[in-house]
C-alpha cells in the first residue's frame, strides 16, 4: 500500500529532493522552494493531480519534481502543463531520471548570474530560445515575433535564369 502524505510533507519532500539534486527554477521564474500554496495553485492549473484517498502519493511527488526540473530549464508553466499532462507514473520516473542526468551534465557548464542591483528576467521565445535581460526589461509581442522570425532558418531560394 502506498504511503499517503499531507500537503506539508509533500512540499517538504519535493524541496529536499530539489536541494539534494541542485534543481532550482531559473532566476525569477518561481520561488526557490515549493510551498503548500504553490501546490494548491499547481492543482488548480492542472499541473498536479488532486489528492487521492485523503493524501498525496508518489505520483504527486514526481509531478512536482518534473515541474521543478522543467522550470530549471526555463520553460513556462503553460508549456510544462502541455508536456506533463496525463503522464503515467513510469513516464514521470523517466522525466526524473533524465532531469537529474541533464542537471549533472549542465552543472559544470553553467555560469552563475551575478547578484546585486541586477534584476534578471528570462523571456521565453517559443520552445527553443530565451532572451535574458540583465535589468528586468521586457520586449513587446511585436519585438518577440521579430526575434523569432530572425532566428528561423532561411529558406533556400532558387537561382533565377541567367544567374550563376
Buried (B, 14 or more C-beta within 10 A) or exposed (E): EEEBBEBEBBBBBBBEBBEEBEBBBBBEBBEEBBBEEBBEEBBEEEBBBEBEEEBBBBBBBBBBBBBBBBBBBBBBBEBBBEEBEEBEEEEBBBBBEEBBEBBEEEEEEEEEEEEEEEEBBBBBBEEEEBBEBEEEEEBEEEEBEEBEEEEEEEEEEEEEEEEE
